[in-house]
Amino acid sequence: MKELTRAEEEIMQVLWQLESAFVKDIIEHLPEPKPAYNTVSTIVRILQQKGFVSHEAHGKSHKYAPLVSKDTYTRTFMKGFVKKYFSGSYKQMVSFFTKEENLSVSELEQLLDQLKKKSS
């Protein structure tokens, strides 16, 4: 699965939230300054070519829907992120964020509890 550009990810975040939308609906949910209609339309077509989005024709316009779930993309992206920046080690990643974010003992215990539940 290809990694999304920042603009593509922004569009996908809206589509994941709305589940399906016309370009005008996507634009409504984007932050200011709103991009041009043609810009969003082009990005959506690129997402379709990459296999992230499908469309359904409604007259001359198209309604778009995600083909890749947010969970699937996140899982794939995070695996690549950990491999690229932490030599594939989730332990190194957690250690990094623990130091950088100054996690409290309580937050670390919550993470450990989640890991224990997942491995059960």
Helices and strands as residue ranges (DSSP letters): H 6-18, H 23-28, H 37-49, E 53-58, E 61-66, H 70-86, H 90-101, H 105-119
